[in-house]
């Protein structure tokens, strides 16, 4: 029984079900096996995964990004669109990934754009040098794709897990009840 996978690039230990190294974003043996050629048949592992409802992103939601290599968690909310990248040479993206090793892991200054569209979030690569990967598949530049809750998004070799969260409703404190006081 395999209890871990060792990344061939950085040597870090990864859980057996992971397809991409949490540290450097390299494709792991399980990922290579998932994209290898298989004979067609009734293998249940080859049936598509149905994920209904995970693309909904309402007005009361925030995007939580769990950065794999640093275990940093970023929470972002945006109205229309948001650019992910790294600040350098006068470029200032909406979300700066320099603090998450973005400069060492191949994140471009303007790498990826997230756009809200009809209660979903669309993701598109902005012509980055090292590419944007959605669940292990490289995105074509400037071609938007739906980003879903639970997706793995990699900017170059910076791997991130995407989680949609509802913002907590503010608690309201009830007004104190007026006491009936006898007239003086």
VOTOR-915553 format. One record per residue: residue in one letter; residue number from 0; x, y negated, z of N, C-alpha, C in turn. Coordinates in steps of 0.2 Angstrom, whole numbers, always signed. Layout:
<"a" NUM <X Y Z> <X Y Z> <X Y Z>>
...
This chain:
<"x" 0 <+4 +6 +0> <+0 +0 +0> <+4 -6 +0>>
<"x" 1 <+3 -11 -5> <+7 -17 -5> <+4 -22 +0>>
<"x" 2 <+9 -25 +4> <+6 -29 +9> <+8 -36 +7>>
<"x" 3 <+13 -37 +2> <+15 -44 +0> <+18 -44 -6>>
<"x" 4 <+18 -50 -10> <+22 -50 -16> <+28 -55 -15>>
<"x" 5 <+33 -54 -18> <+39 -59 -17> <+40 -62 -24>>
<"x" 6 <+40 -69 -24> <+40 -73 -30> <+47 -72 -33>>
<"x" 7 <+47 -70 -39> <+54 -69 -43> <+58 -76 -43>>
<"x" 8 <+54 -81 -43> <+58 -88 -44> <+61 -91 -38>>
<"x" 9 <+56 -91 -32> <+59 -94 -26> <+60 -90 -20>>
<"x" 10 <+58 -83 -21> <+59 -78 -16> <+54 -79 -10>>
<"x" 11 <+49 -83 -10> <+44 -83 -5> <+39 -77 -5>>
<"x" 12 <+37 -76 +1> <+32 -70 +2> <+25 -73 +1>>
<"x" 13 <+21 -69 -3> <+14 -71 -5> <+9 -65 -3>>
<"x" 14 <+3 -67 -2> <-2 -61 -1> <-3 -57 -7>>
<"x" 15 <-5 -51 -6> <-5 -46 -12> <-10 -48 -17>>
<"x" 16 <-16 -52 -16> <-21 -54 -20> <-19 -60 -24>>
<"x" 17 <-14 -64 -22> <-13 -70 -25> <-10 -69 -32>>
<"x" 18 <-12 -74 -37> <-9 -73 -44> <-4 -78 -45>>
<"x" 19 <-4 -84 -41> <+1 -89 -42> <+5 -90 -35>>
<"x" 20 <+11 -91 -35> <+15 -92 -29> <+13 -99 -26>>
<"x" 21 <+11 -98 -19> <+9 -104 -16> <+15 -109 -15>>
<"x" 22 <+21 -107 -16> <+26 -112 -15> <+29 -116 -21>>
<"x" 23 <+29 -112 -26> <+32 -115 -32> <+27 -115 -38>>
<"x" 24 <+22 -111 -38> <+17 -111 -43> <+19 -106 -49>>
<"x" 25 <+24 -102 -48> <+26 -97 -53> <+21 -91 -53>>
<"x" 26 <+20 -88 -59> <+15 -82 -60> <+18 -76 -56>>
<"x" 27 <+14 -73 -52> <+16 -67 -48> <+15 -61 -51>>
<"x" 28 <+17 -55 -49> <+16 -49 -53> <+8 -47 -53>>
<"x" 29 <+4 -49 -48> <-3 -48 -48> <-6 -52 -54>>
<"x" 30 <-3 -58 -55> <-6 -63 -60> <-4 -60 -67>>
<"x" 31 <+2 -58 -67> <+5 -55 -74> <+0 -49 -76>>
<"x" 32 <-1 -45 -71> <-6 -39 -72> <-13 -41 -74>>
<"x" 33 <-15 -46 -71> <-22 -49 -73> <-22 -51 -80>>
<"x" 34 <-17 -54 -83> <-17 -56 -90> <-14 -51 -95>>
<"x" 35 <-12 -45 -92> <-10 -40 -97> <-15 -37 -101>>
<"x" 36 <-14 -34 -106> <-19 -31 -111> <-21 -24 -108>>
<"x" 37 <-28 -24 -107> <-31 -18 -105> <-36 -14 -110>>
<"x" 38 <-37 -8 -110> <-41 -5 -114> <-48 -6 -112>>
<"x" 39 <-53 -7 -116> <-60 -9 -115> <-63 -3 -112>>
<"x" 40 <-68 -4 -107> <-71 +2 -104> <-76 -1 -99>>
<"x" 41 <-78 +3 -94> <-82 +2 -89> <-79 +0 -83>>
<"x" 42 <-73 -3 -83> <-69 -5 -77> <-72 -11 -74>>
<"x" 43 <-75 -10 -68> <-78 -16 -65> <-74 -22 -63>>
<"x" 44 <-67 -20 -63> <-62 -26 -62> <-62 -31 -68>>
<"x" 45 <-64 -28 -74> <-64 -32 -80> <-70 -36 -81>>
<"x" 46 <-75 -35 -77> <-82 -39 -78> <-81 -46 -76>>
<"x" 47 <-84 -50 -80> <-83 -57 -78> <-86 -59 -71>>
<"x" 48 <-83 -64 -67> <-86 -66 -61> <-91 -71 -62>>
<"x" 49 <-97 -70 -59> <-102 -75 -60> <-102 -80 -54>>
<"x" 50 <-101 -86 -55> <-101 -91 -49> <-106 -96 -50>>
<"x" 51 <-112 -95 -50> <-117 -100 -50> <-117 -104 -44>>
<"x" 52 <-118 -111 -46> <-119 -116 -41> <-113 -119 -38>>
<"x" 53 <-107 -116 -40> <-101 -119 -37> <-99 -125 -40>>
<"x" 54 <-102 -127 -46> <-99 -133 -49> <-103 -139 -47>>
<"x" 55 <-108 -139 -43> <-112 -144 -40> <-108 -149 -36>>
<"x" 56 <-108 -155 -37> <-104 -160 -33> <-108 -166 -33>>
<"x" 57 <-112 -167 -27> <-117 -172 -26> <-113 -178 -24>>
<"x" 58 <-118 -184 -23> <-115 -190 -21> <-113 -190 -14>>
<"x" 59 <-115 -185 -10> <-113 -185 -3> <-107 -180 -1>>
<"x" 60 <-103 -179 -7> <-98 -174 -6> <-91 -177 -7>>
<"x" 61 <-86 -174 -4> <-79 -176 -5> <-75 -170 -8>>
<"x" 62 <-70 -171 -11> <-65 -166 -14> <-60 -165 -9>>
<"x" 63 <-59 -159 -6> <-53 -157 -2> <-48 -153 -6>>
<"x" 64 <-42 -156 -6> <-37 -152 -10> <-32 -149 -5>>
<"x" 65 <-31 -143 -5> <-26 -140 +0> <-20 -138 -5>>
<"x" 66 <-15 -142 -3> <-8 -141 -7> <-5 -135 -4>>
<"x" 67 <-3 -130 -8> <-1 -124 -6> <+6 -124 -3>>
<"x" 68 <+11 -127 -7> <+18 -127 -4> <+19 -131 +2>>
<"x" 69 <+15 -136 +3> <+16 -140 +9> <+11 -139 +15>>
<"x" 70 <+6 -136 +13> <+0 -135 +17> <-3 -141 +19>>
<"x" 71 <-2 -146 +15> <-5 -153 +16> <-12 -153 +14>>
<"x" 72 <-17 -156 +17> <-24 -157 +15> <-26 -164 +13>>
<"x" 73 <-28 -165 +7> <-30 -172 +5> <-37 -172 +4>>
<"x" 74 <-41 -177 +7> <-48 -178 +6> <-49 -184 +1>>
<"x" 75 <-52 -183 -4> <-53 -189 -9> <-60 -189 -10>>
<"x" 76 <-63 -195 -11> <-69 -197 -13> <-69 -202 -19>>
<"x" 77 <-72 -201 -24> <-72 -206 -29> <-79 -207 -33>>
<"x" 78 <-80 -213 -36> <-86 -214 -38> <-87 -212 -46>>
<"x" 79 <-82 -214 -50> <-82 -212 -57> <-77 -207 -59>>
<"x" 80 <-70 -210 -58> <-65 -206 -60> <-59 -207 -55>>
<"x" 81 <-54 -202 -55> <-48 -202 -51> <-42 -199 -54>>
<"x" 82 <-37 -203 -54> <-31 -200 -58> <-26 -197 -52>>
<"x" 83 <-24 -191 -53> <-19 -188 -49> <-12 -188 -53>>
<"x" 84 <-7 -190 -49> <+0 -190 -52> <+5 -192 -46>>
<"x" 85 <+10 -196 -48> <+15 -198 -43> <+17 -205 -45>>
<"x" 86 <+18 -209 -40> <+20 -216 -40> <+27 -216 -42>>
<"x" 87 <+29 -220 -48> <+36 -221 -50> <+36 -226 -56>>
<"x" 88 <+41 -230 -56> <+42 -235 -61> <+36 -239 -63>>
<"x" 89 <+32 -241 -58> <+27 -245 -58> <+20 -242 -59>>
<"x" 90 <+20 -235 -60> <+14 -231 -61> <+11 -230 -54>>
<"x" 91 <+5 -231 -53> <+1 -230 -47> <-5 -226 -48>>
<"x" 92 <-5 -220 -47> <-11 -216 -48> <-15 -217 -42>>
<"x" 93 <-22 -215 -43> <-26 -215 -37> <-24 -211 -31>>
<"x" 94 <-22 -205 -33> <-19 -200 -28> <-12 -199 -30>>
<"x" 95 <-7 -201 -25> <+0 -200 -26> <+2 -194 -23>>
<"x" 96 <+5 -189 -27> <+7 -183 -25> <+15 -182 -23>>
<"x" 97 <+18 -188 -23> <+25 -188 -21> <+26 -185 -14>>
<"x" 98 <+22 -186 -9> <+22 -184 -2> <+21 -176 -2>>
<"x" 99 <+19 -173 -7> <+18 -166 -8> <+23 -163 -12>>
<"x" 100 <+29 -165 -13> <+34 -163 -17> <+32 -163 -24>>
<"x" 101 <+28 -168 -26> <+26 -168 -33> <+32 -170 -38>>
<"x" 102 <+36 -174 -35> <+42 -176 -39> <+47 -170 -41>>
<"x" 103 <+47 -165 -36> <+51 -159 -37> <+48 -154 -41>>
<"x" 104 <+41 -154 -41> <+37 -148 -44> <+34 -150 -51>>
<"x" 105 <+37 -155 -54> <+35 -157 -61> <+28 -160 -62>>
<"x" 106 <+26 -164 -57> <+20 -168 -58> <+22 -175 -61>>
<"x" 107 <+18 -177 -67> <+19 -183 -71> <+16 -189 -67>>
<"x" 108 <+18 -195 -69> <+16 -201 -66> <+8 -201 -66>>
<"x" 109 <+5 -200 -72> <-2 -199 -74> <-3 -192 -76>>
<"x" 110 <-4 -188 -72> <-4 -181 -74> <-11 -178 -76>>
<"x" 111 <-16 -179 -71> <-23 -176 -72> <-28 -181 -70>>
<"x" 112 <-34 -181 -74> <-39 -186 -72> <-45 -181 -70>>
<"x" 113 <-48 -183 -64> <-55 -180 -62> <-60 -185 -64>>
<"x" 114 <-66 -183 -67> <-71 -187 -69> <-78 -184 -66>>
<"x" 115 <-82 -189 -63> <-88 -186 -61> <-93 -187 -67>>
<"x" 116 <-97 -182 -68> <-101 -182 -73> <-107 -177 -72>>
<"x" 117 <-113 -180 -71> <-119 -176 -70> <-119 -172 -64>>
<"x" 118 <-117 -174 -58> <-116 -170 -52> <-111 -164 -53>>
<"x" 119 <-106 -165 -57> <-101 -160 -58> <-94 -164 -58>>
<"x" 120 <-89 -161 -57> <-82 -164 -58> <-79 -161 -64>>
<"x" 121 <-76 -165 -69> <-73 -163 -75> <-65 -164 -73>>
<"x" 122 <-61 -160 -76> <-54 -161 -75> <-51 -161 -82>>
<"x" 123 <-46 -165 -83> <-42 -165 -89> <-35 -167 -89>>
<"x" 124 <-31 -164 -92> <-24 -165 -92> <-23 -172 -96>>
<"x" 125 <-18 -176 -94> <-17 -182 -97> <-11 -182 -102>>
<"x" 126 <-10 -177 -105> <-4 -176 -109> <+3 -175 -105>>
<"x" 127 <+2 -172 -99> <+8 -171 -95> <+13 -167 -98>>
<"x" 128 <+19 -168 -96> <+25 -164 -99> <+24 -157 -96>>
<"x" 129 <+23 -155 -90> <+23 -148 -87> <+16 -145 -87>>
<"x" 130 <+11 -148 -90> <+4 -145 -90> <+0 -145 -84>>
<"x" 131 <-6 -144 -85> <-11 -143 -80> <-14 -136 -81>>
<"x" 132 <-15 -133 -75> <-17 -126 -76> <-24 -125 -71>>
<"x" 133 <-29 -122 -74> <-35 -121 -70> <-36 -114 -70>>
<"x" 134 <-35 -111 -64> <-36 -104 -62> <-31 -100 -67>>
<"x" 135 <-25 -103 -67> <-20 -99 -71> <-20 -101 -79>>
<"x" 136 <-25 -104 -81> <-25 -105 -89> <-23 -113 -90>>
<"x" 137 <-19 -113 -94> <-16 -120 -96> <-22 -124 -100>>
<"x" 138 <-23 -130 -98> <-28 -134 -101> <-25 -138 -107>>
<"x" 139 <-29 -138 -112> <-27 -142 -118> <-27 -150 -116>>
<"x" 140 <-22 -154 -118> <-22 -161 -116> <-29 -164 -118>>
<"x" 141 <-31 -168 -114> <-37 -173 -115> <-44 -169 -117>>
<"x" 142 <-44 -162 -115> <-50 -158 -116> <-53 -157 -109>>
<"x" 143 <-58 -160 -107> <-61 -159 -100> <-64 -152 -99>>
<"x" 144 <-63 -150 -93> <-66 -143 -91> <-69 -144 -84>>
<"x" 145 <-74 -140 -83> <-78 -141 -76> <-73 -138 -71>>
<"x" 146 <-73 -142 -65> <-69 -140 -59> <-74 -138 -54>>
<"x" 147 <-73 -132 -52> <-78 -129 -47> <-75 -128 -40>>
<"x" 148 <-79 -128 -35> <-77 -126 -28> <-74 -120 -28>>
<"x" 149 <-68 -120 -25> <-64 -114 -25> <-59 -113 -30>>
<"x" 150 <-59 -117 -35> <-54 -116 -41> <-47 -118 -38>>
<"x" 151 <-42 -115 -42> <-35 -116 -41> <-33 -121 -47>>
<"x" 152 <-30 -126 -45> <-28 -131 -49> <-20 -132 -48>>
<"x" 153 <-16 -132 -54> <-9 -133 -53> <-7 -138 -58>>
<"x" 154 <-4 -143 -55> <-1 -149 -59> <+7 -147 -60>>
<"x" 155 <+9 -145 -66> <+16 -142 -66> <+16 -136 -62>>
<"x" 156 <+21 -136 -57> <+22 -131 -52> <+19 -132 -45>>
<"x" 157 <+15 -138 -45> <+11 -139 -38> <+5 -136 -38>>
<"x" 158 <+4 -131 -34> <-2 -127 -34> <-7 -130 -29>>
<"x" 159 <-13 -130 -30> <-18 -133 -25> <-25 -129 -26>>
<"x" 160 <-28 -128 -20> <-35 -125 -20> <-40 -131 -19>>
<"x" 161 <-45 -131 -23> <-50 -136 -23> <-56 -133 -19>>
<"x" 162 <-58 -138 -14> <-64 -136 -10> <-69 -142 -10>>
<"x" 163 <-75 -141 -11> <-80 -146 -11> <-83 -146 -4>>
<"x" 164 <-84 -152 -1> <-87 -153 +6> <-92 -158 +6>>
<"x" 165 <-97 -157 +10> <-102 -162 +11> <-99 -167 +16>>
<"x" 166 <-100 -173 +16> <-98 -178 +21> <-103 -178 +26>>
<"x" 167 <-101 -178 +33> <-106 -177 +38> <-110 -183 +38>>
<"x" 168 <-116 -182 +40> <-121 -188 +41> <-120 -191 +47>>
<"x" 169 <-120 -198 +47> <-118 -201 +54> <-124 -200 +59>>
<"x" 170 <-121 -199 +65> <-126 -197 +70> <-130 -203 +72>>
<"x" 171 <-136 -203 +73> <-140 -209 +76> <-142 -208 +83>>
<"x" 172 <-141 -213 +87> <-142 -212 +94> <-149 -215 +95>>
<"x" 173 <-154 -211 +98> <-160 -214 +99> <-160 -220 +104>>
<"x" 174 <-165 -225 +102> <-166 -231 +106> <-168 -229 +113>>
<"x" 175 <-166 -232 +118> <-168 -230 +125> <-176 -232 +126>>
<"x" 176 <-179 -228 +129> <-187 -229 +130> <-188 -234 +135>>
<"x" 177 <-193 -238 +134> <-194 -244 +138> <-197 -241 +144>>
<"x" 178 <-195 -243 +150> <-198 -241 +156> <-204 -245 +158>>
<"x" 179 <-209 -242 +160> <-215 -246 +163> <-214 -248 +170>>
<"x" 180 <-213 -255 +170> <-212 -258 +177> <-218 -261 +179>>
<"x" 181 <-219 -261 +185> <-225 -264 +188> <-224 -272 +187>>
<"x" 182 <-230 -275 +186> <-229 -283 +186> <-228 -285 +193>>
<"x" 183 <-225 -291 +193> <-223 -294 +200> <-228 -299 +202>>
